[in-house]
Amino acid sequence: MNPLEETLRDEIRRDGPMRFDRFMDAALYRPALGYYMRHRDPFGVDGDFFTASQLQPVFGQLIAVRIRQIWMECERPEHFSVVELGPGRGEMRQWASPFAYRCVGPEDDLPEEIHGVVFANEFFDALPVRAGAMLHGELREFFVAAKRDEFIFAPGAPFQNENAEYVRRYWPALAEGCKFEIGAQALLWIDRISRALRSGRLVAIDYGYSTRESVRFTEGTLMTYRRHIASGDVLREVGQRDITAHVCFTALEARARLGGMLNVGVESFAATLLAALPLAPKTIMDDPRNRQQLKTLLYGMGECFRTLHTCAP
Ligand SMILES: C[S@@+](CC[C@H](N)C(=O)[O-])C[C@H]1O[C@@H](n2cnc3c(N)ncnc32)[C@H](O)[C@@H]1O
């Protein structure tokens, strides 16, 4: 067992089985030990996974076009900034120019007042989720227990109130044994953004599903990544693997509307890229490497990733 696993095992022995969202939070964000808090770069060839942000310059150039379009749609305000949630390596900073850029990492607060663009790429899928399964007709919550030197899922009490309501709304077709997640933290982030964004847009790219598609994920959507190999075994090598859950875009859209956001919509990531392409510098496609990047973005990610876009209330 590694030091984080030992600590979690001791906490579970002391306090009893741990809710999965707390386990995921520790696995990813426990200071000094969590996956995103260690001095190791998880991205790229030598890391565990790629995101679109590593496909530079094409991803950056196309997003820069979208940011500029938004600035023009907002009638070219003098004070306009780009706030990026979960910036990872920070590749997007250079593309925010000429606007002010601010990044919000796990230890930062969202600015109280934002005029401009809130941008997020694979941020919402990295937020801890609650998890459970339909067992004997009940929506039972998953806890994590320690058994000798490994962690196992242990079903606990049924979900109640707003959590049960979330599952009924966004996972409406659960059969016996089917698993699900509740992205409660993602909803809180949408609330925060709705309050902070005084003018401009939210642009959030991620992989996910709509309520209608949730029926495809009978095992839920939790995944881990290590050295470019995906697996569903989220309780192993804790702190050494990324853990993600697909984003429920229907839930984010509904929450954004509830917070008063306007023109809330979801489109495929391919549609976002294709809308920006005609306005990107013509030289972008001269380089064969750039053409390959665009192909990867469009065909590798374009349909399974989506973009949530909304206007400030
Ligand atoms: C999958 S990575 C994506 C990084 C980058 N956006 C990219 O596209 O390469 C998720 C990022 O979200 C950050 N993150 C997770 N929870 C956060 C929080 N509560 N506040 C700010 N950043 C957070 C992580 O530290 C990590 O950098």
The ligand as an SDF file (V2000), in Angstrom:
LIG
                    3D

 27 29  0  0  0  0  0  0  0  0999 V2000
   -8.5190   16.4330  -16.4100 C   0  0  0  0  0  0  0  0  0  0  0  0
   -7.6490   17.8100  -15.8120 S   0  0  0  0  0  0  0  0  0  0  0  0
   -7.8620   18.9320  -17.1600 C   0  0  0  0  0  0  0  0  0  0  0  0
   -6.7840   19.9650  -17.2240 C   0  0  0  0  0  0  0  0  0  0  0  0
   -6.8380   20.9600  -18.4010 C   0  0  0  0  0  0  0  0  0  0  0  0
   -8.0380   21.7350  -18.3890 N   0  0  0  0  0  0  0  0  0  0  0  0
   -6.6940   20.2630  -19.7160 C   0  0  0  0  0  0  0  0  0  0  0  0
   -7.5970   20.3350  -20.5400 O   0  0  0  0  0  0  0  0  0  0  0  0
   -5.6310   19.6530  -19.9420 O   0  0  0  0  0  0  0  0  0  0  0  0
   -8.7150   18.4430  -14.5410 C   0  0  0  0  0  0  0  0  0  0  0  0
   -8.1780   19.6910  -13.8720 C   0  0  0  0  0  0  0  0  0  0  0  0
   -9.1810   20.2110  -12.9880 O   0  0  0  0  0  0  0  0  0  0  0  0
   -8.5500   20.6590  -11.8030 C   0  0  0  0  0  0  0  0  0  0  0  0
   -9.5440   20.7350  -10.7270 N   0  0  0  0  0  0  0  0  0  0  0  0
  -10.2140   19.7480  -10.1580 C   0  0  0  0  0  0  0  0  0  0  0  0
  -11.0240   20.1770   -9.1550 N   0  0  0  0  0  0  0  0  0  0  0  0
  -10.8740   21.4980   -9.1270 C   0  0  0  0  0  0  0  0  0  0  0  0
  -11.4640   22.5260   -8.3320 C   0  0  0  0  0  0  0  0  0  0  0  0
  -12.3380   22.2640   -7.3750 N   0  0  0  0  0  0  0  0  0  0  0  0
  -11.1050   23.7750   -8.5750 N   0  0  0  0  0  0  0  0  0  0  0  0
  -10.2300   24.0490   -9.5590 C   0  0  0  0  0  0  0  0  0  0  0  0
   -9.6200   23.1160  -10.3380 N   0  0  0  0  0  0  0  0  0  0  0  0
   -9.9360   21.8600  -10.1180 C   0  0  0  0  0  0  0  0  0  0  0  0
   -7.4500   19.6230  -11.5930 C   0  0  0  0  0  0  0  0  0  0  0  0
   -6.4340   20.0950  -10.7490 O   0  0  0  0  0  0  0  0  0  0  0  0
   -6.9540   19.4430  -13.0260 C   0  0  0  0  0  0  0  0  0  0  0  0
   -5.9890   20.4020  -13.3640 O   0  0  0  0  0  0  0  0  0  0  0  0
  1  2  1  0
  2  3  1  0
  2 10  1  0
  3  4  1  0
  4  5  1  0
  5  6  1  0
  5  7  1  0
  7  8  2  0
  7  9  1  0
 10 11  1  0
 11 12  1  0
 11 26  1  0
 12 13  1  0
 13 14  1  0
 13 24  1  0
 14 15  1  0
 14 23  1  0
 15 16  2  0
 16 17  1  0
 17 18  1  0
 17 23  2  0
 18 19  1  0
 18 20  2  0
 20 21  1  0
 21 22  2  0
 22 23  1  0
 24 25  1  0
 24 26  1  0
 26 27  1  0
M  CHG  2   2   1   9  -1
M  END
$$$$
